[in-house]
Amino acid sequence: MFIFIKHGDDQQFLANINCSVLLLLHYARRKVGLPKTETIDLCDETGTMKLFFLMKTPGDYANKFLTARNTYYVCKVERGAPGTRVESAYKAFVPLLKNPEPELI
């Protein structure tokens, strides 16, 4: 069971969802060229975040949360500035696309 993951300037790749969420996110991070320290998540075509980065059990299989053959987008999770009282707060989810659709934002 595979999904399409879009990123960059109309780039996409296939990902197998018959694996843990943790493994899927590591694979996506590597494919888009982000360092291990970057927090990422996926969203669907309507802009609904999957909030995988908040999961208590990232060992759960991704196929429980994602639909095969659908398209998802890699989003970077931005946090507050280090050293401030909001450093652990989540400020924004930024899709890693050159020209994201308005619905996605």
C-alpha positions as CSV (number, residue, x, y, z in Angstrom):
1,M,0.0,0.0,0.0
2,F,1.5,3.2,-1.2
3,I,0.9,7.0,-1.0
4,F,2.2,9.9,-3.0
5,I,4.1,12.5,-1.1
6,K,4.5,15.9,-2.7
7,H,7.2,18.5,-1.9
8,G,9.3,21.2,-3.5
9,D,8.6,22.3,-7.0
10,D,6.1,19.7,-8.2
11,Q,8.3,16.9,-7.0
12,Q,6.8,13.7,-5.5
13,F,7.7,10.2,-4.4
14,L,6.0,7.0,-3.4
15,A,6.0,5.8,0.2
16,N,4.9,2.5,1.6
17,I,2.4,3.0,4.5
18,N,2.8,-0.6,5.7
19,C,5.4,0.6,8.2
20,S,5.5,2.6,11.5
21,V,4.7,6.3,11.5
22,L,8.2,6.9,12.8
23,L,9.8,5.1,9.9
24,L,7.6,6.9,7.4
25,L,8.6,10.3,8.8
26,H,12.3,9.4,8.8
27,Y,12.0,8.3,5.2
28,A,10.1,11.5,4.1
29,R,12.6,13.7,6.0
30,R,15.5,12.0,4.1
31,K,13.8,12.2,0.7
32,V,13.2,15.9,1.0
33,G,16.7,16.6,2.3
34,L,15.9,17.9,5.8
35,P,18.2,17.2,8.8
36,K,17.1,14.8,11.6
37,T,16.5,17.8,13.9
38,E,13.7,19.2,11.8
39,T,10.2,18.3,13.0
40,I,7.9,17.4,10.1
41,D,4.4,16.2,9.6
42,L,2.1,15.3,6.7
43,C,-1.1,16.9,5.6
44,D,-3.7,15.8,3.1
45,E,-5.0,17.7,0.1
46,T,-7.5,19.7,2.2
47,G,-4.7,20.9,4.5
48,T,-5.7,18.7,7.4
49,M,-2.6,18.0,9.5
50,K,-2.1,14.4,10.6
51,L,-0.2,15.5,13.8
52,F,2.1,12.5,13.7
53,F,4.8,14.4,15.5
54,L,2.6,14.5,18.6
55,M,1.8,10.7,18.6
56,K,2.3,8.9,21.9
57,T,2.9,5.7,20.0
58,P,4.9,6.4,16.8
59,G,5.3,2.7,16.4
60,D,1.7,2.4,15.2
61,Y,1.4,1.5,11.5
62,A,0.9,4.4,9.2
63,N,-1.8,2.6,7.2
64,K,-4.1,3.1,10.3
65,F,-4.1,6.8,9.6
66,L,-3.4,7.3,5.9
67,T,-5.4,6.1,2.9
68,A,-3.6,4.2,0.2
69,R,-3.1,5.9,-3.2
70,N,-3.9,9.4,-1.7
71,T,-1.6,12.4,-2.0
72,Y,0.0,13.9,1.1
73,Y,2.3,16.9,1.6
74,V,5.4,17.3,3.8
75,C,5.0,20.2,6.2
76,K,7.7,21.6,8.4
77,V,6.6,22.3,12.0
78,E,7.9,25.6,13.2
79,R,8.4,26.3,16.9
80,G,8.9,29.4,19.1
81,A,12.3,31.0,19.4
82,P,14.8,29.1,21.6
83,G,15.3,30.7,25.0
84,T,11.8,32.2,25.2
85,R,8.8,31.1,27.1
86,V,7.1,30.0,23.9
87,E,10.1,27.9,22.7
88,S,8.1,24.6,23.0
89,A,4.9,26.1,21.3
90,Y,4.1,25.3,17.7
91,K,3.9,28.5,15.7
92,A,3.1,27.2,12.2
93,F,2.9,24.3,9.8
94,V,4.7,25.2,6.6
95,P,4.1,23.0,3.5
96,L,7.4,22.3,1.7
97,L,6.1,23.5,-1.7
98,K,7.2,26.3,-4.0
99,N,3.6,27.4,-4.8
100,P,1.1,25.8,-2.4
101,E,-2.6,26.0,-3.2
102,P,-4.5,28.5,-1.0
103,E,-6.7,25.7,0.4
104,L,-3.6,24.0,1.6
105,I,-2.3,27.0,3.5
